[in-house]
Amino acid sequence: MTGNIDDAIEPLERRFLLDHPWDAARLLESLPSDQAAVALSRQRIEVLVPVWRRLMTPIATRLLGKLPDARATELLSVLLPNEAALLLSSLPEPDRDRYLNAMDAREVSDLKKLMSYPDHSAGRLMNPVEATFRTTTTVAEAIDQLRETRSRNTRSLFLVDEENRLSSKVSIQDIVVANTDDRLQDLAKPVTAYVNPLSPQDEVVELLERDRLADLPVVDLNGVLIGVIQHAALVETIQSDATADIQTMVGASKDERALSKPLFAVRKRLPWLQINLLTAFMAAAVVGLFEATIAQFTALAVLLPVVAGQSGNAGAQALAVTMRGLALREISTSQGFQVMFKELNVGFVNGLAVAITCGVGVFFWSGSLGLVLVIMLSMVLAMVAAGFAGAIVPIVLTKLGQDPAVASSIILTTVTDIAGFFSFLGIATVLSFML
């Protein structure tokens, strides 16, 4: 008798799934995953596809894991590539690899391309959505679903429409104080910001900071919710990028770690050391132009590092502030002249202040007013040039599509050394009659 009932249920379920896929999807979303998977495993793949496309992504992902591997793999092969990629991206890596290993090599290649987002993009920062909700879902049903998924880091419940497109959101705090029979649509607020998976990290940072968001939804080209970027995860990523930039600014690879193998560190650092050596020879060549002046006035050799060191520090300050502004999108490359003008003014004022202090010290050391005048004038010129270089170098590199963290410090060091040496020794040569 039981066999006859089962035989009658299967065709009825098939007709329901084929004729009313929307209603079937809503019903499956309300059933426990195990019970829904049993009903679906009895049907042919072509019957499942229309319903699967109407399921919310977290539900579809959980049901996929409940199906036998052969059925799940067959279903992934029949779905559109972007649909299959979305499901696979939401799976734990071991499960994803298991399904991919069972699929056709050509399909796997296409799916991996769809699942690979560029570095520093929203797709790399997002976490797959653990739960999405219909506007008609009650608070009690939402809480049950959160318990089933064991979502711990949820700040907002994102609501989707009949096409699974992002429509609104509900704060978890509002859920806690609401009545259990309230519908989420009564508590919903509009989504003020969202990004697509290819949006750059800079845009994500700007949106989260501008709107003071705890999480940011990521949607595909059709508006379907595919992931959420948590503010805490973004901060962690930015901190990691910042430490990597610090390493690249001094010629070390961002891949190097404190306990990396010595040979790896040498291979990454040595090319930049060689480039630094070349730029050092360029600065030395400038000094060589004034060899006769240095031979005549040996005090110049003592004071030469003072000018170069101060200009180098001033340039590093301008470089750090400008790179931070570019990284946090406080400024854009179109504002280069404003930043440059500001750093020129800062360099001039700081140069005057440092020049006065330095001049007093040189006078007590040498007693030569000529030497005081030389070092004061050169100090101002060198620090103005350093401020200009520290501002303009990262902006130009960014404008040219290059990473300013990689080459800025080397170019800056070259400019500040040459500017410091040339201004000091050049002015000393011109004013040699006063020395």
HELIX and SHEET records of a PDB file:
HELIX    1   1 THR A    2  ASP A   19  1                                  18    
HELIX    2   2 PRO A   21  SER A   30  1                                  10    
HELIX    3   3 SER A   33  SER A   41  1                                   9    
HELIX    4   4 ILE A   45  TRP A   52  1                                   8    
HELIX    5   5 THR A   57  LYS A   66  1                                  10    
HELIX    6   6 ASP A   69  VAL A   78  1                                  10    
HELIX    7   7 PRO A   81  SER A   89  1                                   9    
HELIX    8   8 GLU A   93  ASN A  101  1                                   9    
HELIX    9   9 ALA A  105  MET A  115  1                                  11    
HELIX   10  10 ALA A  122  LEU A  125  1                                   4    
HELIX   11  11 VAL A  139  THR A  149  1                                  11    
HELIX   12  12 ILE A  172  VAL A  177  1                                   6    
HELIX   13  13 LEU A  184  LEU A  187  1                                   4    
HELIX   14  14 GLN A  201  ASP A  211  1                                  11    
HELIX   15  15 HIS A  231  MET A  249  1                                  19    
HELIX   16  16 PRO A  262  LEU A  289  1                                  28    
HELIX   17  17 GLU A  291  GLN A  296  1                                   6    
HELIX   18  18 ALA A  299  ALA A  327  1                                  29    
HELIX   19  19 THR A  333  GLN A  335  5                                   3    
HELIX   20  20 GLY A  336  SER A  366  1                                  31    
HELIX   21  21 LEU A  369  LYS A  399  1                                  31    
HELIX   22  22 PRO A  404  VAL A  430  1                                  27    
HELIX   23  23 SER A  432  MET A  434  5                                   3    
SHEET    1   A 3 ASN A 127  PRO A 128  0                                        
SHEET    2   A 3 LEU A 225  GLN A 230 -1                                        
SHEET    3   A 3 ASP A 215  VAL A 219 -1                                        
SHEET    1   B 3 PHE A 133  ARG A 134  0                                        
SHEET    2   B 3 SER A 156  VAL A 160  1                                        
SHEET    3   B 3 LEU A 166  SER A 171 -1                                        
END                                                                             
